[in-house]
């Protein structure tokens, strides 16, 4: 098998969840897919497209199982294409980061994120790459309601640049070591 990268954007399918804070992973993948003028297909309980970035084969994956079962799609694609863990990149929302902040990590715990919990459960380890996108939190709104809520106008402005940076980080993932990628994108601008 040819080495291949898998870039996963986490979110929930359906109109009710579009543009919610919890779907920021979908937003990044949608922007990347649009930037590359690609169309997805339904396969492996997901929307996916196989393409190349910087001459490297890549699968762009949006699990359609709802957040809590995201690992089902990731595992199915990983097994089918015999992907290595180091070649998996997952993009998702993070309540513990300010809106628009990007944080790349090589591995780690789920940190309370149900989509990441599901992936860890299905892969049986935590050793996959991540791009965490800050959505902040509101102490006066229950977490479930907050993550399923929409971004404010001010946050949308911040998020536009963040999504563009995350799209570029996905492109760079195919041509840079992850240590270099972290150095480039974890450094404040």
Buried (B, 14 or more C-beta within 10 A) or exposed (E): EEEBBBBBBBBBBEEEBBBBBBBBBBBBBBBBBEEBEEEBEEBBBBBBBBBEBEEBBBBBBBBBBBBEBBBBBBBBBBEEBEBEBBBBBBBBBBBBBEBBBBBBBBEEEBBEBBBBBBBBBBBEEBEBBBBBBBBBBEEEEEEEEBBBBEBEEEBEEBBEEBBEBBBBBBBBBBEBEBEEBBEBBEEEE
